[in-house]
Amino acid sequence: MLWRHGVTIMRLGRTKLDLATAMTVIENFTGPFLDYHVRRKVRPVLAGYKITHRCNLRCLHCPYWNRSGTEANFERVLATLRRMKELGVRILILEGGEPLLWRDGEKTISHVVDAARQLFSSVCVTTNGTLPWRNLELDRVWVSLDGPAVVHDTIRGHDIFDRVWRNLHEEGRGRAFVSTTVNTLNLVSIPELVVMLRGVVEGVTIQFHYPYQGLPDPLFVSPVERTPILDELIRLKRQGYPVANSVSSLNELKQERWTCEDRLLANAEPDGSITQGCYLKNRGAAECSQCGFTAHNEMSLAFKGRMEAIRTGVRIFFGGVRDSAGR
């Protein structure tokens, strides 16, 4: 058993990484990987910090802009970051709401990012793309884009697409991925969006709408309905279009239940509370058969030793690696 995991680590070292990236990945993830497989000790590696619920949009599929609650000041944010570091977190994603709106007096999200960079190997942000992010020292930015202009604006608001598209060109070069949440409104438009984004962003990560209020939900796409679009995304990926999800993960998402080791994840709320495990803890009823949070599947496959998922994670969070399509 041990030799097999050692081989996996050595294969990662031979992956097409620049030297600095390779050393960062091996230094930071050999320990958690061996903990998981040898010591049977699972610590969270990836954390999402919903630093605020406030948002300047009212997207149809998102429940968070409608939630209230306490929002931490800068000192409490720092304390939350330090606690996540102590738990074992290596990768931090700041999210919301719209995280770029967070502010405590003169302190802005830029100060949070600077503090996080002292603690974590990779610091990322998800944003709706309507606000500038160029001056943030981030390893990766995810910009939400859910379809061509008419589709995106139906979901997120009038004239939002044009603002996001402009910012992707002006702000996003070099670090931007697009995050697309698939639902019944944009299902048939996803291939067109992926084609549009070739040469504009480094990659497109796909997830599926989760029915926070349970079923029936008019936006929910069932596993059976997912299969044709997943097959099309696999075809586009193999043709060189910027689908970032691994083929292994896209194939698993055709099933009602798929590989998910949720103990590898931590989640923080605006008030600073932290949970380990499922993204939905304290956020909504969890029903695995309806889940569409693909990042959890990708991380789980990586820790199961699936090299394609490992390469995908390295490329997304650290850059410097090409996938089988040459990107």
C-alpha positions in Angstrom: 0.0 0.0 0.0 2.7 2.5 1.0 4.8 1.9 -2.1 1.8 2.7 -4.3 1.2 6.0 -2.7 4.9 6.8 -2.9 4.7 6.1 -6.6 1.8 8.5 -6.9 3.9 11.3 -5.3 6.9 10.5 -7.5 4.6 10.7 -10.6 3.4 14.1 -9.5 7.0 15.2 -9.2 7.5 14.2 -12.9 4.4 16.1 -14.0 5.0 19.1 -16.3 5.4 21.7 -13.6 7.8 24.5 -13.3 10.3 23.8 -10.5 8.9 26.3 -8.0 5.4 25.0 -8.4 6.5 21.4 -8.1 8.3 22.1 -4.9 5.3 24.0 -3.4 2.9 21.2 -4.3 5.1 18.4 -2.9 6.1 20.3 0.2 2.5 21.2 1.1 0.6 18.1 0.0 2.8 15.1 0.6 2.0 15.2 4.4 -1.8 15.4 4.0 -1.7 12.8 1.3 0.2 10.3 3.5 -2.0 11.3 6.5 -5.0 10.3 4.5 -3.7 7.0 3.2 -1.2 5.8 5.8 -2.1 7.3 9.1 -5.9 7.3 8.4 -6.0 10.9 9.6 -8.1 13.3 7.5 -7.5 17.1 7.9 -9.1 19.7 5.7 -7.0 20.9 2.8 -9.4 23.2 1.0 -11.4 25.9 2.7 -14.2 28.2 1.5 -14.6 31.4 3.5 -17.9 33.1 3.0 -16.6 36.4 4.3 -19.9 38.2 3.6 -23.4 37.4 2.4 -23.8 40.9 1.0 -24.0 41.1 -2.8 -24.7 43.7 -5.5 -26.6 41.1 -7.6 -29.8 39.1 -7.0 -29.0 35.9 -8.9 -31.9 33.5 -9.3 -30.1 30.4 -8.2 -28.2 31.8 -5.2 -29.7 31.9 -1.7 -26.9 33.8 0.0 -27.6 37.4 -0.9 -30.9 37.0 0.9 -29.3 36.0 4.2 -28.4 38.3 7.1 -26.2 37.8 10.1 -23.1 39.1 11.8 -20.1 40.0 9.6 -16.7 39.8 11.2 -14.4 42.8 11.6 -10.8 42.6 10.4 -9.4 41.2 13.7 -12.0 38.5 13.7 -11.3 37.7 10.1 -7.6 37.3 10.9 -8.6 35.0 13.8 -10.7 32.9 11.5 -7.9 32.6 9.0 -5.5 31.5 11.7 -7.9 28.8 13.0 -8.3 27.4 9.5 -4.5 27.3 9.1 -4.3 25.4 12.4 -6.9 22.9 11.1 -4.5 22.1 8.2 -6.0 24.1 5.4 -3.6 24.8 2.5 -5.9 26.4 -0.1 -8.2 29.2 0.7 -11.1 30.5 -1.4 -12.7 33.7 -0.4 -16.4 33.8 -1.4 -19.7 35.3 -0.7 -22.1 37.0 -1.4 -19.7 39.2 -3.2 -16.4 39.0 -1.3 -15.0 42.2 -3.0 -17.7 44.2 -1.1 -16.3 43.2 2.3 -15.0 46.2 4.3 -14.2 47.1 7.9 -13.4 50.8 8.1 -10.3 51.4 6.1 -9.7 47.6 5.8 -10.8 46.1 2.5 -10.7 42.6 0.9 -7.2 43.5 -0.3 -6.0 43.5 3.4 -7.6 40.1 3.9 -5.9 38.7 0.8 -2.5 40.0 2.0 -3.0 38.4 5.4 -4.1 35.1 3.9 -1.1 34.9 1.6 1.1 34.7 4.8 -0.8 31.6 5.9 -1.9 29.6 2.8 -0.2 28.1 -0.2 -2.9 29.3 -2.6 -5.3 32.2 -2.1 -8.3 32.5 -4.4 -11.5 34.5 -4.8 -14.8 33.8 -6.4 -16.6 37.0 -7.7 -19.6 37.9 -9.9 -17.1 39.8 -12.0 -18.8 43.2 -11.8 -16.1 44.8 -9.6 -12.4 45.3 -10.3 -9.9 42.7 -8.9 -6.7 43.5 -10.8 -4.9 44.8 -7.8 -5.5 41.8 -5.5 -2.5 39.6 -5.1 -4.4 36.3 -5.8 -3.3 32.9 -7.1 -6.6 32.5 -8.9 -9.8 34.3 -9.6 -13.1 32.6 -10.4 -15.6 34.8 -12.3 -19.2 33.7 -12.4 -20.5 33.5 -16.0 -23.6 31.4 -16.7 -24.1 31.7 -20.5 -24.1 34.0 -23.4 -25.4 37.5 -22.8 -29.2 36.9 -22.9 -28.9 33.8 -20.7 -26.5 35.3 -18.2 -28.6 38.4 -17.8 -31.8 36.4 -17.3 -30.1 34.7 -14.4 -28.1 37.6 -12.9 -29.6 40.8 -14.0 -29.9 43.3 -16.9 -26.6 44.3 -18.7 -24.5 42.3 -16.2 -22.9 40.1 -19.0 -21.4 43.2 -20.7 -19.8 44.3 -17.4 -18.4 40.9 -16.7 -17.1 40.4 -20.2 -15.3 43.7 -20.2 -13.7 42.9 -16.8 -12.6 39.5 -18.0 -10.6 41.2 -20.8 -9.4 44.1 -18.7 -8.8 42.5 -15.3 -8.5 38.8 -15.9 -5.6 38.0 -18.1 -3.4 35.3 -16.6 -5.3 34.4 -13.4 -9.0 34.1 -14.3 -11.1 31.1 -14.6 -14.8 31.2 -15.2 -17.2 29.3 -12.8 -20.4 28.2 -14.4 -23.4 26.9 -12.4 -25.5 24.7 -14.7 -29.3 24.9 -14.3 -32.4 24.4 -16.5 -32.1 28.0 -17.8 -28.6 27.7 -19.2 -28.3 23.9 -19.8 -28.4 24.0 -23.6 -26.2 27.2 -23.7 -23.1 25.8 -21.9 -21.3 24.5 -25.0 -21.7 27.9 -26.7 -20.3 29.6 -23.6 -17.2 27.2 -23.4 -16.5 27.9 -27.1 -16.8 31.7 -26.5 -14.3 31.6 -23.6 -11.5 29.9 -25.5 -8.5 32.3 -25.4 -10.3 34.6 -22.9 -9.8 32.6 -19.7 -7.5 29.8 -18.5 -10.3 27.5 -17.8 -14.0 26.9 -17.1 -15.1 25.0 -14.0 -18.5 23.5 -14.2 -20.9 22.8 -11.3 -24.6 22.1 -11.0 -27.3 24.0 -9.2 -28.2 22.7 -5.8 -31.8 22.8 -4.6 -31.3 24.5 -1.3 -35.0 24.5 -0.5 -35.5 20.9 -1.7 -37.4 19.6 -4.6 -39.3 20.5 -6.7 -36.9 23.2 -7.8 -37.4 24.6 -11.3 -33.7 25.2 -11.8 -32.5 21.7 -10.7 -31.0 19.4 -13.4 -31.3 15.7 -12.5 -28.4 13.3 -13.0 -30.2 11.8 -16.0 -30.6 15.2 -17.6 -26.9 16.0 -16.9 -25.5 13.1 -19.0 -25.8 14.7 -22.5 -24.2 18.0 -21.4 -21.4 16.2 -19.5 -20.7 14.1 -22.6 -20.5 17.3 -24.7 -18.2 18.9 -22.2 -15.9 15.9 -22.4 -15.9 16.1 -26.2 -15.1 19.8 -26.1 -12.3 19.3 -23.5 -10.7 16.7 -25.7 -10.8 19.1 -28.7 -8.9 21.7 -26.7 -11.6 23.9 -25.3 -11.0 25.3 -21.8 -13.1 22.8 -19.7 -11.1 22.6 -16.5 -12.9 19.7 -14.8 -11.1 16.4 -15.3 -12.8 13.8 -17.5 -12.8 11.4 -14.5 -14.9 13.9 -12.5 -17.2 14.8 -15.4 -18.0 11.1 -15.9 -18.7 10.6 -12.1 -21.2 13.5 -12.2 -23.5 11.4 -14.4 -24.2 9.3 -11.3 -26.6 10.1 -8.4 -23.8 9.6 -5.9 -20.1 10.0 -6.6 -16.8 10.1 -4.7 -16.8 12.7 -2.0 -14.5 12.7 1.0 -16.0 15.8 2.6 -13.6 15.8 5.6 -11.0 17.3 3.2 -13.0 20.5 3.2 -13.6 23.3 5.7 -16.1 26.1 5.5 -16.2 29.4 7.3 -19.2 31.7 7.7 -19.3 35.6 7.8 -19.5 35.4 11.7 -16.2 33.4 11.7 -17.7 30.0 12.6 -16.0 27.1 11.0 -17.2 23.6 10.1 -15.3 20.6 8.6 -17.1 18.5 6.0 -19.9 19.1 3.6 -20.3 22.5 2.1 -24.0 22.5 3.1 -23.4 22.2 6.9 -25.4 25.0 8.6 -26.4 26.2 5.1 -29.1 23.9 3.9 -30.4 20.4 4.0 -27.8 18.0 2.5 -29.0 15.5 -0.1 -26.0 13.8 -1.8 -28.1 12.5 -4.8 -28.8 16.2 -5.7 -25.3 17.6 -5.2 -23.5 19.4 -7.9 -20.5 20.8 -6.1 -17.9 19.4 -8.5 -14.8 20.8 -6.7 -15.5 18.4 -3.8 -15.5 15.4 -6.2 -12.3 16.6 -7.9 -10.5 17.0 -4.6 -11.7 13.6 -3.4 -10.5 11.9 -6.6 -7.1 13.6 -6.2 -6.7 12.2 -2.7 -7.8 8.8 -4.0 -4.7 8.9 -6.1 -6.3 9.7 -9.5 -3.5 11.4 -11.4 -5.8 13.3 -13.8 -7.6 14.9 -10.8 -4.3 15.7 -9.2 -3.1 17.4 -12.3 -6.4 19.3 -12.6 -6.0 20.6 -9.0 -2.4 21.6 -9.5 -3.2 23.5 -12.7 -6.2 25.3 -11.2 -4.7 26.3 -7.8 -1.0 26.7 -8.7 -0.8 26.9 -12.5 2.2 25.7 -14.4 0.9 22.3 -15.6 -0.6 21.2 -18.9 -3.3 18.7 -19.2 -3.6 15.9 -21.8 -5.1 18.4 -24.3 -1.9 20.4 -24.1 -3.4 23.4 -22.2 
